[in-house]
Amino acid sequence: MDINIKEIEDKILAYLYETRSVSPQSVTKIKLAIELKDGRGDVRVFKSALQGLIQKDFIKKQEIRGNYKIEIKGIEEIERIEEN
């Protein structure tokens, strides 16, 4: 696989940070924004990246619609990275 989970996590988090005012975002919008292909390997990495971000409490999945929203901890992480 050419793309690793950390790269995808970073792209997802950056996209959700940029769109936090219109958050939450659907899986389709996230995939389009990070320019992810539909290959099986890419989809597995994408799902793993989403789960990793949820476990780190950087993002949250909505119960009803299944969309994703950046959490305060995720915003703080992006801002910390931008400072360095």
N, C-alpha and C positions, 0 to 999 in steps of 0.2 A: 504494500500500500504506500502510495506516495504521500499521503496526508496522515499525520499522527493526531491523536486525540487532543493533545495540548494545543496544537494549532487551531483545531476546530473549536475547542472551548474558548480560546482567546477571541476568535472571530464572532462566535455567538454572543459572548459577553459584551464585546465592543458594539455589535449591532443593537442589542437590547439597551445598552447605555445610550446610544444615539437616538433611539426611538422611545425612550422612557416616558416622554410626555404623552405619547399615543399608545403606550403599552396597554395591554398585553399583545403579543404577536403570535400568529399561527405558525405551525411547523413549516407550511409551504412558504410563507413570507421569509422565514429565517433561512430556509434552504436556498431560496432565490438570492437573498441578500449576500450570503457567503459564497455564492456560486458553486454549490455542491452538486456533483453529478448524481445520477440515479443508480449508479452501479451498486451491487450488493455490498461490496466492501465499504464503500463510502457511506451507505445507509447505516451499516453496523457501527462505524466510527461515529457518525452523527448521533445515533441513539446513545452510545456510550458517553459521548461528550455531554449530552443533555443530562443524563443520569449523574455524571460526575459533578456538574454544576449544581444540580439539585442537592446532592449529598453535602456539598460544601456550603449550602445555604446561600449561594450567589443568585439563584433564580428559583422561581416557584411556578409550578404547573397549576392552572386553574382547574378546580374540580369539575365544573359543569362543561365548559367548552374545550378544555384541553390546551388552551393557549398558554404561552410562557411570558412571565413578567420578571424583570430584574428586581432584586431585593436590595435593601440598604447595604448589606454586606458586599454585594456585587458592585454597587456604585462606589463604595469606599475602596474596593480593590482596584477598579479602573482608575480612580483618581490618584491612588498611591502609585500605580504604574506610570501614569502620565507625569507625576512629579519627578520621578527618577529619570 
